[in-house]
Amino acid sequence: MDLRIGMVWVVACAVVAAPSHADTPAFDRPGIAFAPTTLPANSFAWEQGLPDFQRDRSDGVTQSLYAASTRLRYGISDRWEVQLAAPLFQQIDTHGQGQASRATGAGDLSMAVKAGLTPAAGKFNAALLGVVSLPTARRDTGLGSEQYSLGATAGWSPSEQQSLALYANVDLLEGHATWTVSPNWSIALSDTVGGYLEGGYQFGNAKGQPANAVAGGGLTWMVTPVVQLDAYALAGLTRSSTDLSAGCGVSIFFK
């Protein structure tokens, strides 16, 4: 019942939501996809989860993850940016079927390069993001090996009030590929508040897990022209999917 209430809240808020400030570059947070544009040259963005949460129950075992994820972005030109990201703190709780454990600590550090494929001012935008995740965390809080990722987002704005986007990504971990596809729809009704709906489908999991299908949405609020607050929720669509992902965060742009 709590998942249904959460989804109703997200959808209702998205219908009355609106876009971020027109003079501020799009943040990569929140959402499954990243923004189809890059930061302007010599500008900086800090995106912080406060925190992000994930819960999944499978075979009588419930696992909950809390993560304070940080992403730092720097525009080295109008079409290129570099990123550093890591959960500075995360907690993984597991219980059920005789299990009871808790793992805490920092997550793996990742480095990324993002390339804008189109001018930022156009109605159509596209970008590529290449990521290398390093096994800097302990085994119980990290992947345990290097992961290489390549993603693309393409977005189209038919009007100033709404936009559509499609995201695709592949993660390579220990010779196995995990694919993710996500469509996104955003609506704009004011200058400070924004809302979006999205779906996500992940398959070919490197750890042999079944396909993961989720849907949900979120809100963004530009409390100043350069500071954005966000909140989001995603619910699993199948019995084998992640039950709930949710969170809130803040993003700050520095010229």
Summary of the structure (lengths in Angstrom):
residues: 255
radius of gyration: 17.8
end to end distance: 44.2
largest distance: 56.0
contacts: 839
relative contact order: 0.21
helix: 5%
strand: 61%
